[in-house]
Amino acid sequence: MPKKRGKKPAKNKVVRVRKTIVNDEDCLHMHCAKWLRDTYPVLLAFHVANERDAPVQYHVKLKRKGVLKGVADWLMFPTDGRKFAIELKDDEGEQELEQIKFQKRWERTGGLYFVVRTLEEFKSIVGAMMMFG
């Protein structure tokens, strides 16, 4: 009897969790950036793109140019001279050693540092810092 052609039987299908604003750090970054631009357009705030996937030689070059490992994702400077940093993490993310070292250095200079996991937390912290300092 000849073999039937057609679909192969399904192997153990991997179920992937769809990334959403709730559990995707990139998406969280974009939502925070949009909210920040819309809500506080005059606030000097910027995302530090420190997480490049690149060859080792490129990272060596960046380090020689002054790029610092572990810098928080967002640095913010209200007009009254204060400063604060926000590190965004997804649901399961943990600070790396270099990020902890940066946090300690930042706080020694008088800056405030926050680890944030949701857009709501981001809005609350930025709003409080802008309102109360």
C-alpha positions, 0 to 999 in steps of 0.5 A: 500500500503506497504512503499517503502524501500530505501534512506531517503529523504535528510535533509538540507544538510550542505555545508562545506567549504573545508579547504585550505592553504588560510583558514586553520591555520594548513595547513598554519603552515605546509607550513610555516615550509617547506618553512622556512626549505628550504629557511633558514636552518640555522635560529634558528626558531621553532614552539611553540606547545602551543595549546594542547587539553588535560585534565585540569590536564595536562595543570596544569602540563605544567604550573608548568613546565613553559609553558606560555599561549599566546606564539606566534606560531613561535619564530625566532632568527637570528645570529645577536642577534635580535629576532622576533615572528610570530603569525599565524591566519586563515582568521577569527582568532583574537588574544586572550587576552593571546596572546596580553599580550605575544605580549606586553611582547615580544616587551618590551624585544626588540623583533618584533612581527607580526600577519600573515594570509598567506604564502606570508606574512610569506615569506615577513616578514621572508625575510625582517627580514633576509635581512634588520633586 
